Every structure is written in structure tokens, then in C-alpha cells.
Amino acid sequence: MAELTLHFEASQGTDLAAAAAALQASLAETKGVESATARPQKFQAIGPSEILSVIQVATSVAQSSAVFLTAVASLYAAWEKLKATFPGLQAPKVEVGLKQIPIDELTADHLAEMDWA
């Protein structure tokens, strides 16, 4: 299985524990996701709080750029369902090397950089 790490920044006042639990449940139900974990992270005075989610993606999904990008769109849709409940939760960013790419800007080139394409 391939692993995908998502970062969800959260504005002050967001219930990180509740948002993490809801994200984990929603992401785990996404087609192509084998498992998902989400945990709040709060860094004192370094930057905004965030929820870190690690997702195990089915190998069959990770092997095709087109299928993978469709799965990524489903992950974005899962976040959109929750943003009304947790308005302080920003759209997820995907770890690509040392960068964080907004999920809706992820391309096949990014997958190649992640050694998935």
C-alpha cells in the first residue's frame, strides 16, 4: 500500500480533537483508502495548529495516476463535507517531498516526484 500524508491547518478556536475524529471517519470511507488516521498537532508559537492525517491508499489506486487523482478528488470532497461543521479547518495539503501541495493542485508530476507514477 502507498502512504499519503495530509495536513489540515486549523484556525484558533477549532476543536481539533473533534475535527480529527470526524476527518478520520470521513477519509476512511473514501473509495481507494485502506485506512486513515488523523491526529491533532499543536505547535506552541511556531505556527497554526493542524491535523495530520496519514492515509494508506490501495496499491491498485496508487499505480495509476488517473485513478489516484480521482481518489484525491474524493479526499477533497470528504473535507468539503466537514468544512461546514468545522469552518476553521483549511483544505488539506499533501506532503510531496519537503513541500506541502494544496490537494486541489496535485498533479501527475507530483506523483512522479513521490515515486508513484
N, C-alpha and C positions, 0 to 999 in steps of 0.2 A: 504494500500500500504506500502511496505517496502521502507526504505530510504537507499541510498548508497552514501557515500561521497568519492569523488576522489580528489587527489591532483596532480597537474601537475606542477612540478618545471620548471622554465624558466630561461635560461641564460641571462646575461645582454645584452641589445640591442633588446630583443624580444618585439614586440608590443603587450603588454598584453591585451589591450582593444580589438584589432582586433582578437587576438587568442582566447580570451574568447567568443566573439560573434560567431566565427566560430565553436568553440567547442560546445557551447550551441546548435547551429543549427544541427550540426552533431550528437550529442548524443541524441537529441530529436527525431531524425529519426530512432534510433536504435530499433529493434523489442524488445518488452517487457518493454520499457521505457515509462512510462505515462507522465512524464515531466522532464525537466532538466534545471537547472540554472547554470550559470558559471560567476564568477566574479574575477577580478584580485585582488591580495593581495600583497602589497609591504611592507616588514618589514625593516625599516631602520637599517642597521648594525647588524641585528640578523641572517640573513641567506639569501638564494636565494629568489627571487621573485617567486610567484606561482599563479596559477589559481585554485580556489576552486570551485568544481562542486558538486552540490547536485542533486541526481537523484532519482526520485520516480519510483520504479520498481513495475510492476503489481504483485498483490498478487499471481496469478497463477504461475508466474515465480519464485517468492521467495520461494514458498512452495516445490519446487523440486530442490535438489542440482544439478542434472544433467542438468536440464533446465536452472537453474541460471548460472552455469558455462559456458554454451553455450552462454547465454546472455552477460556474462562478456567478452567472446572472441569477441563478436560483438562490445562491447565498445572499446576494444583494437584495433580492425580493424578500428573503426571510428577515433581513434587517429592516426593510421598509415597513413590514407588518408591525414591528415592535416600536418604531420611532414615535408613534402616537402615544404609546404608554410611557416611553422614556425619551421625551423630547431633547434631553441633554446629551443623548448618545449619538455621536457623529457616525457617518458612513465608514465602513471598515476599510482599512488599508492592508495590503498583502505584503509580507516580507519577501523581497526579491534581493538576495544577497544582503548587503548592508542598507538597502533602501526600503522605504515603505511606499508602495504604489497604491493610489486610490483604486479600489476594486473595480470601479466602472471604467478605469483607464488601462486595465490589464490587457496585454496583447500577446500574440503568439511569440513575439520576440522576448517578452519577459519569461515566458515558459521555457524558451530555449536557454535563457540565462540561468534558470532554475534546474537545468538538465532534465526537463520533462518533455521537450519536443523532439 
